[in-house]
Amino acid sequence: MFRKIKDDFWMLRRSGRNILVFELTYKLAATAVFYPIAILIINLVMKAAGAKYLTNEYIIRIFKNPVSWIVMLAAVVIFVCLFLQRALN
């Protein structure tokens, strides 16, 4: 048991730099791709609802707008598909 833990820590120390580089690259790429897409979608939904900025009144107006429901449903479907694809592989 302790030998396995010792071997695991040795492997982690040995591959730590590769893991760090991969994680930084992955997070940077994800931020560079998904953040602008999310901002674009939020701006389009707000424009479709007729909201210029977010207040409590505009949030209610956005959630009453059918376009925002379609976008939220599409986001949930995409998330579930990606999750299932990853879980099955």
C-alpha positions in Angstrom: 0.0 0.0 0.0 2.7 2.5 1.0 4.8 1.4 -1.9 2.0 2.3 -4.4 1.6 5.7 -2.8 5.3 6.3 -2.9 5.4 5.3 -6.6 2.4 7.5 -7.4 4.1 10.5 -5.8 7.3 9.7 -7.7 5.4 9.7 -11.0 3.6 12.9 -10.1 6.9 14.6 -9.3 8.4 13.3 -12.5 5.6 14.4 -14.8 4.6 17.5 -12.8 6.0 19.9 -15.4 4.1 18.2 -18.3 0.9 18.2 -16.3 1.3 21.9 -15.5 2.0 22.9 -19.1 -1.0 20.8 -20.3 -3.3 22.4 -17.8 -2.2 25.9 -18.5 -2.5 25.4 -22.3 -5.9 23.7 -21.9 -7.3 26.5 -19.7 -5.9 29.2 -21.9 -7.4 27.7 -25.0 -10.7 27.2 -23.3 -10.8 30.8 -22.1 -9.7 32.1 -25.6 -12.5 30.1 -27.3 -15.4 29.8 -24.9 -15.4 33.1 -23.2 -16.0 35.2 -26.3 -18.7 32.8 -27.5 -20.5 33.1 -24.1 -20.3 36.9 -24.2 -21.6 36.9 -27.8 -24.5 34.7 -26.9 -25.4 36.8 -23.8 -25.3 40.0 -25.9 -27.5 38.4 -28.6 -30.1 37.2 -26.0 -30.1 40.7 -24.4 -30.5 42.4 -27.8 -33.4 40.0 -28.7 -35.1 40.8 -25.3 -34.6 44.5 -25.8 -32.4 44.9 -22.7 -29.4 47.3 -22.9 -28.0 46.3 -19.5 -28.8 43.9 -16.7 -31.2 45.1 -13.9 -33.8 43.1 -12.0 -36.5 44.3 -14.4 -34.5 43.4 -17.5 -33.6 40.0 -16.1 -37.3 39.2 -15.9 -37.8 40.5 -19.4 -35.0 38.3 -20.7 -36.4 35.2 -19.0 -39.8 35.9 -20.5 -38.4 36.1 -24.0 -38.7 32.9 -26.1 -35.3 33.4 -27.7 -33.6 33.1 -24.3 -35.5 29.9 -23.6 -34.4 28.4 -26.9 -30.8 29.4 -26.2 -30.9 27.9 -22.7 -32.4 24.7 -24.0 -29.8 24.5 -26.8 -27.0 25.0 -24.2 -28.4 22.3 -22.0 -28.7 19.9 -24.9 -25.1 20.6 -26.0 -23.8 20.2 -22.4 -25.6 16.9 -22.0 -24.4 15.6 -25.4 -20.8 16.5 -24.6 -21.1 15.0 -21.1 -22.6 11.7 -22.4 -20.0 11.5 -25.2 -17.2 11.9 -22.6 -18.8 9.4 -20.2 -19.3 6.7 -22.8 -15.7 6.9 -24.0 
